[in-house]
């Protein structure tokens, strides 16, 4: 039996006897100088991650650290989810330094017979824990494969998660959004003139459009191409040019790619039924920087009551997308009004 188990569709059916729990000595702990320092938990996590990566020679996506209750679980165990969809199961050798760190981190008396077994989930930038009893129908000892499968990292099921997200968005995608160019030019030029703005002249953005299409998997919308034929950004203004639009879109797409559909969807919030109840989608293309991580964007995957090309507000401080305007022309017309909420904010004019 090898020390590594390949992840597969029937992984949840594996028994404890299917895993070889190699005894691993953690030799990456530093000397514990201050038992009460706030960073000890993170130092402990990092030491475990470093030891497993050094031993296996593979990056660790997630590491489970399982503590004993001295009734059903008598030892400390680790489960590492490795690059290449491999699982490494091990028992941690009880060295004096390890036990010293555990006493500090767990804050429990090892002689106490009523300890609660917990599972800690560690990542490079994450740290969480819960009692094993939370998994009411799965035990580590009797349902080992199902237990490990319950904590499977997104990287192991990336194809499945991507399909779930694609299937959810598919009915809403509408890339063909028309625009009245005469009305757009009149509204946009009027805004520039009335606010005394200085635009950067339009340029050839074909390279950006091709890069976008390769990343997105769909053509760069003609509506935005027509819009960008009028300018390439506005000097010291929230209105973005093609390159900034692509860069911000790419950052939000990376978030979309990393999150699951469940994480992206917010069923507790509400809007007007025009925008999806999503934190972000790759069919929202930012064009107006509200600062602090928030943007206005073109929406090419509207909800059932929405229209393709509508303008939505989304970002770090927004749980979901909120409708801002039905289309680009009406958005610019709203900026021309003296009482415009957006134009009255100081971040309408920003240093670029």
C-alpha positions in Angstrom: 0.0 0.0 0.0 1.4 3.4 -1.0 1.2 6.5 1.2 -0.8 8.4 -1.4 -4.3 7.8 -2.6 -5.6 9.1 -6.0 -8.8 11.1 -5.8 -11.6 9.5 -7.8 -15.4 9.5 -8.1 -15.8 6.6 -5.6 -13.4 8.1 -3.1 -16.2 8.5 -0.5 -16.6 4.7 -0.4 -13.1 4.1 0.8 -12.5 2.5 4.2 -9.9 3.3 6.8 -8.0 0.2 5.7 -7.6 1.7 2.3 -5.3 4.4 3.7 -1.8 4.0 4.9 -1.4 6.4 7.8 2.4 6.9 7.7 3.9 8.3 10.9 5.3 11.8 10.1 7.6 13.8 12.4 7.0 17.5 12.1 10.4 19.1 12.3 9.4 22.6 11.2 8.2 24.0 14.5 10.2 26.9 15.9 10.9 27.2 19.6 7.8 28.3 21.4 8.9 31.6 23.0 5.6 33.2 23.9 2.6 30.8 24.5 0.2 33.7 24.5 1.2 35.5 21.3 -1.7 36.0 18.9 0.2 34.6 15.9 0.9 31.2 17.4 -2.1 29.6 15.6 -0.8 30.8 12.2 2.8 29.7 13.0 1.5 26.2 13.9 -0.5 26.1 10.6 2.5 27.2 8.6 4.8 24.7 10.2 2.4 21.8 9.4 2.0 22.9 5.8 5.8 23.4 5.4 6.5 19.9 6.8 4.0 18.2 4.5 5.2 20.0 1.4 8.8 19.2 2.3 8.0 15.5 2.9 5.8 15.0 -0.2 7.5 17.4 -2.6 4.1 18.6 -3.7 2.2 21.8 -3.1 -0.6 21.4 -0.5 -4.1 22.8 -1.5 -5.6 22.0 1.9 -4.5 20.3 5.1 -6.8 18.8 7.7 -5.4 18.5 11.3 -7.6 16.1 13.4 -7.3 16.1 17.1 -8.1 13.2 19.4 -10.9 12.8 21.9 -9.1 9.9 23.6 -12.3 7.8 23.3 -12.7 7.0 19.6 -9.7 8.9 18.3 -6.5 8.5 20.3 -3.9 10.1 18.0 -3.3 13.2 16.0 -3.9 12.8 12.3 -3.3 14.8 9.1 -4.9 14.7 5.7 -3.2 16.6 2.9 -4.8 17.3 -0.4 -1.9 17.6 -2.8 -1.3 18.9 -6.3 -2.2 16.2 -8.9 -5.4 15.2 -7.0 -3.5 13.0 -4.5 -4.4 12.5 -0.9 -1.7 11.9 1.7 -2.9 10.5 5.1 -0.6 10.5 8.0 -0.3 10.2 11.8 1.7 12.9 13.6 4.5 11.7 15.8 4.2 13.1 19.3 7.5 14.8 19.8 7.9 17.0 22.9 7.9 20.2 20.7 4.7 19.1 18.9 3.0 18.4 22.2 4.1 21.8 23.6 2.6 23.6 20.5 -0.6 21.5 20.7 -1.1 22.4 24.4 -0.8 26.0 23.5 -2.9 26.0 20.4 -5.7 23.6 21.6 -5.7 24.9 25.2 -6.7 21.5 26.4 -5.4 19.2 29.1 -4.2 16.0 27.4 -5.1 14.0 30.6 -8.7 15.1 30.4 -10.9 12.2 29.1 -13.8 14.3 27.8 -11.9 16.3 25.1 -13.8 17.1 21.9 -12.2 15.9 18.7 -11.9 18.7 16.2 -10.9 19.0 12.6 -8.8 22.1 11.6 -8.7 23.1 8.0 -5.6 24.9 6.9 -4.7 26.6 3.6 -1.9 29.0 2.7 -4.2 31.9 3.6 -7.0 30.2 5.6 -7.6 28.8 9.0 -10.8 27.3 10.4 -12.0 24.6 12.8 -15.1 22.7 13.9 -15.9 19.8 16.2 -16.0 16.5 14.3 -19.4 15.9 15.8 -20.7 18.6 13.4 -20.5 15.9 10.7 -23.4 14.0 12.2 -23.5 11.0 9.8 -19.8 10.7 9.1 -17.1 9.6 11.4 -13.4 9.8 10.7 -12.8 6.2 11.9 -15.7 4.4 10.3 -16.3 6.5 7.2 -12.8 7.7 6.4 -13.2 8.1 2.6 -16.5 10.0 3.1 -14.9 12.2 5.8 -12.0 13.1 3.6 -14.3 13.6 0.6 -16.4 16.1 2.7 -13.5 18.5 2.9 -12.3 18.1 -0.7 -10.7 21.3 -2.1 -12.2 23.1 -5.1 -9.0 22.3 -7.1 -9.9 18.6 -7.0 -13.3 19.1 -8.6 -12.5 22.1 -10.7 -14.1 20.7 -13.9 -17.3 19.8 -12.1 -17.5 23.2 -10.4 -16.9 25.0 -13.7 -19.6 23.1 -15.4 -22.1 23.9 -12.6 -21.4 27.6 -13.0 -21.5 27.5 -16.8 -24.8 25.6 -16.7 -26.3 28.1 -14.3 -25.3 31.1 -16.5 -26.1 29.6 -19.9 -29.8 30.6 -20.0 -29.1 34.2 -19.1 -26.2 35.0 -21.5 -27.2 37.7 -24.1 -24.2 39.2 -26.0 -26.2 40.9 -28.7 -27.1 44.3 -27.2 -27.9 47.1 -29.5 -27.3 50.8 -28.9 -28.4 54.0 -30.6 -25.0 55.4 -31.6 -26.4 58.9 -32.4 -28.0 59.1 -29.0 -24.8 57.8 -27.3 -22.6 60.3 -29.1 -24.9 63.2 -28.2 -25.1 62.1 -24.5 -21.4 61.3 -24.1 -20.1 64.3 -25.9 -22.5 66.5 -24.0 -21.3 65.1 -20.7 -17.6 65.7 -21.6 -18.4 69.2 -22.6 -20.6 70.1 -19.7 -18.2 68.7 -17.0 -15.1 70.1 -18.7 -13.5 66.6 -19.0 -10.5 65.7 -21.1 -10.8 62.4 -23.0 -8.0 60.3 -24.3 -8.6 59.8 -28.0 -9.7 56.4 -29.2 -7.0 53.9 -30.2 -6.7 50.5 -31.8 -7.8 48.0 -29.1 -7.8 44.8 -31.2 -5.0 43.2 -29.2 -7.0 43.8 -26.0 -10.1 42.4 -27.6 -8.3 39.3 -28.7 -6.8 38.7 -25.3 -10.2 39.2 -23.7 -11.8 36.7 -26.1 -9.1 34.1 -25.3 -9.7 34.5 -21.5 -13.5 34.9 -21.6 -14.4 32.3 -24.2 -16.8 34.6 -25.9 -16.4 37.6 -28.3 -15.8 41.1 -26.9 -19.2 42.7 -27.1 -19.8 44.9 -30.1 -21.7 47.4 -27.9 -18.5 48.1 -25.9 -16.4 48.3 -29.1 -18.8 51.0 -30.4 -18.6 52.8 -27.1 -14.7 52.7 -27.0 -14.6 54.1 -30.6 -15.4 57.4 -28.9 -12.5 57.4 -26.4 -9.9 55.5 -24.5 -10.6 56.7 -21.0 -11.1 60.1 -19.5 -8.4 62.1 -17.8 -8.7 62.0 -14.0 -12.2 60.5 -14.1 -14.0 57.3 -13.1 -14.7 56.5 -16.8 -12.2 53.8 -17.8 -10.4 53.0 -21.0 -10.0 49.6 -22.7 -6.9 48.4 -20.9 -8.2 49.3 -17.4 -11.6 47.7 -18.3 -9.8 44.5 -19.3 -7.6 44.4 -16.2 -10.4 44.9 -13.8 -12.6 42.3 -15.6 -9.7 39.8 -15.4 -9.4 40.3 -11.6 -13.1 39.7 -11.1 -13.0 36.7 -13.4 -10.2 35.2 -11.3 -12.5 35.5 -8.3 -15.4 33.9 -10.2 -13.1 31.0 -11.3 -12.0 30.4 -7.7 -15.4 30.5 -6.1 -18.1 27.8 -6.3 -21.6 28.6 -7.6 -22.9 28.3 -4.1 -20.4 30.9 -2.9 -21.2 33.2 -5.7 -25.0 33.0 -5.4 -26.8 35.1 -2.8 -30.4 34.0 -2.3 -30.9 36.2 0.8 -30.5 39.6 -1.0 -32.9 41.1 -3.5 -32.9 43.5 -6.4 -35.4 44.4 -9.1 -35.1 41.1 -10.8 -33.0 42.7 -13.5 -29.6 41.5 -12.4 -28.6 38.0 -11.3 -28.2 37.5 -7.5 -24.5 36.9 -8.0 -21.4 38.4 -6.5 -19.7 38.5 -9.9 -19.9 36.8 -13.3 -17.5 37.0 -16.3 -20.4 38.6 -18.2 -20.1 41.8 -16.2 -17.6 44.1 -17.8 -16.5 47.0 -15.6 -16.2 50.4 -17.2 -16.7 53.0 -14.4 -14.5 52.9 -11.3 -16.4 53.7 -8.1 -13.2 53.2 -6.1 -12.8 51.0 -3.0 -13.2 47.9 -5.1 -16.7 48.8 -6.5 -17.6 49.4 -10.2 -20.3 50.0 -12.7 -20.4 47.4 -15.4 -22.1 46.3 -18.6 -24.2 43.3 -17.9 -24.4 40.6 -20.7 -26.1 38.0 -18.5 -29.2 39.8 -17.2 -31.9 38.3 -15.0 -35.3 37.6 -16.5 -36.5 41.2 -16.1 -33.3 42.8 -17.3 -31.9 43.8 -20.7 -28.5 42.9 -22.2 -26.1 45.8 -21.9 -27.8 47.2 -18.9 -25.6 49.0 -16.3 -25.2 47.4 -12.9 -23.3 48.3 -9.7 -21.2 45.5 -8.2 -18.0 45.1 -6.2 -16.3 44.4 -2.9 -19.0 46.2 -0.9 -21.9 44.7 -2.9 -23.4 41.3 -2.1 -25.0 41.1 -5.6 -25.3 43.2 -8.7 -27.7 46.1 -8.5 -29.3 47.9 -11.4 -27.9 51.4 -12.1 -29.4 52.2 -15.5 -31.3 50.4 -18.2 -28.6 51.2 -20.8 -25.5 53.3 -21.4 -27.3 56.3 -22.9 -29.6 56.7 -20.0 -26.6 56.3 -17.6 -24.8 59.2 -19.2 -28.0 61.2 -19.3 -28.3 60.7 -15.5 -24.7 62.0 -15.1 -25.7 65.2 -16.9 -28.4 65.9 -14.4 -27.4 68.4 -11.6 -28.8 66.1 -9.0 -26.8 63.1 -10.1 -25.8 60.9 -7.1 -22.6 59.6 -8.8 -21.4 62.9 -10.3 -21.8 64.7 -7.0 -19.3 62.3 -5.4 -15.7 63.5 -5.3 -14.5 60.1 -6.7 -16.1 61.0 -10.1 -12.9 62.9 -10.6 -10.0 60.7 -9.6 -6.3 60.7 -10.3 -5.3 58.1 -12.9 
